[in-house]
């Protein structure tokens, strides 16, 4: 797929996201690229998952499920994406070629009501599903900035701002699927980020 078939970086994306934080023994974390070190506290590391519904007026509209490991960027926290699925060929190509993000294709079901429910199915069967019930809206817009570090290591900056909401979550994970290491576990916390705007990647000359 050629460069012309996806937008050049940086990408500006908008939408809603639901993020969960998980604590795992360090030896049970997904494999990271060489020279990328997980953040460890008392022998445990952290996985951050996100269901994302990208919408207009962002550059692309698609849905996504991803799992990242909290890692070090020097002395700062960063993320390394170990598993990610999208329902957009354009997003898949751009993610792989621009930032070495290992995107795969999946089919999503997404329903919004009192609870927001999402499921993802890959070529080999169901991956995971989750339901999020909003509890308390934080009446401020919270900015966030960190790097995503992929093999190389390749460091790509990400900046986002949106309206955070505390949510109650429930998850189902296919024990035989690629996120099977999360099966039977409960996240430490979950949060929603609505109406966010995100800028991913670096301005490059030419």
LINCOR-V828884 format. One record per helix or strand of 2 or more residues. SS is the DSSP state (~ for helix, > for strand). FROM is the first residue (numbers start at 1). TO is the last residue. If there is no record, write none. Layout:
((SS | FROM | TO) (SS | FROM | TO))
This chain:
((~ | 3 | 5) (> | 11 | 25) (~ | 26 | 28) (> | 44 | 55) (> | 62 | 73) (> | 76 | 86) (~ | 89 | 99) (> | 103 | 105) (> | 107 | 112) (> | 115 | 122) (> | 125 | 150) (> | 154 | 173) (~ | 180 | 182) (> | 189 | 200))
